[in-house]
Each structure stands twice: as C-alpha cells, then as structure tokens.
Amino acid sequence: MLTKAIPLQNLPAGHSASILRILGHPDDVHRLEEFGIRCGTRIEMFRAGAPCILRIAGNKFCLRADELVKVLVEPIAAHLRPRPEKKIIQHSGEEKELMNAE
C-alpha cells in the first residue's frame, strides 16, 4: 500500500497526520526529536502558516518551516480521526427557548 507523503506545511489546519520522515542535518533532526517531533508521531495542525502551530500529545509547539529541515507527513483520513466530544448542557426557561430557535 502506497502512502501519500506531503510536506508538513501542506497539512490544513484542523487535520491530523502521522510523521513519516524528517529530512535535514542530523543535529536539527535530533533537536526536533527532543521535542517529540519524530517518525510515527501523530500530530494535528492547530494553525497552518509560517510559523505553524502543531498539537502533539495535547501540547502545542510552534514550528517555523525552513529549507534546512523538511518534515514529511501522511494525512490521517477524516473518518479515522477521533471526533471532538460534544457537551450536552441542559438549559431552562429563556435559555431553552433560544436553543430551540437555532
């Protein structure tokens, strides 16, 4: 089965991916690994752009994309991503009417 590797900066905000490969100078790659950015790690693009913000294991990291290090990821299909939890809030009186109007 072929995997679809894309550069990290092409991953849209709100989407998740698995890190496939990190290309660059060994010292730079090692520094990213110290922060938990390593092959096999699942990440979520919290905010795309330069710099981007990644969510890894509940923590947010700001990463500036440059030409020295290239991170390749495999997007995780939307139907395989965990859905956010829905909170059920009980309202009474006027608040309940506002919810029903929506």
N, C-alpha and C positions, 0 to 999 in steps of 0.2 A: 504494500500500500504506500503510495507516494504521499508525502506530507507537503503542505503548502507553506513554505517558509517565506515570511515577509520581514522587512526591516521593522524594528520596534516603532519607529516614528510614523509608520503607516497604519498602526493599530488605532482605530477610532476610540474616542472617549467612551467609557462605559463597557467596553468589550474586554474579554479576558483572553489570555493566551498562555502557552507554555514556552519557556525559553528553550530554543533548540541549540543555539551556538552563540558564542561570544568571540568575535574576531578582534585582534589587536595585540599590542605589545603585552607580553606576559605580566609585567608589573601592573599595567592598567586593568587587565582581566582579573588578576588576583585581588585588586582593590575592590572591584565590583562584587566579587565572590565574598569578600569580607562583609559586605552589606546584605548578603543573601541573594544577590542577583547572579544566579548560576544556572547551568543547564538542568532542565527538568522542573524548575521552579514555576509555579503558576502565578501569574501577575494579572492585575487589572489596570487598564489605562484609566486613571482618575481624571487627568486633564491632558489632552494632547497638545502638542506645540513644542516650542523650543524656549525654555526647557519644558519637559513634560513632567507630570507627577504620576508615579506608579503606586499602586497599593499591593503590598506583598505581606501576606500573613497578618493582615489587619493594620500594618504600619504603612505610612506614606513616605515615599522617597522622591526627591526632585532630581531629575537626571537631565543633564544637558547633552544633547546629541552632538557629536563632532566626528571628524573624519578619522580620528585616532582609534576609536573603538566602535565596532558595529555589532549590534545585538539583533540576532535573527530569532523570530518567534513563530509559533504555529497557533493561529487563532483557534479558540475553542468554540464549537458550534453553539449557537444561541440555545438550542433545546437541551444542551448538556450543562449549561451554566446554571448554578443554583438561583432560584428566583428570590427576590427580596421578600422578607416577611411582611405580611400585611397585618396592621394593627387594627383590631376591632374596638371601637370606642362607642360606648353607649351614651347617647345624649337624651336629654329630657326637655320638655317644653319647647321654647322658641328654637333652641339649637337643633332639635329633631326636625322641626319644620324646614329649617334651612338645608339640612341634608337631603330631605325628600325633594326639595325644589331643584336640586342639582341633577 
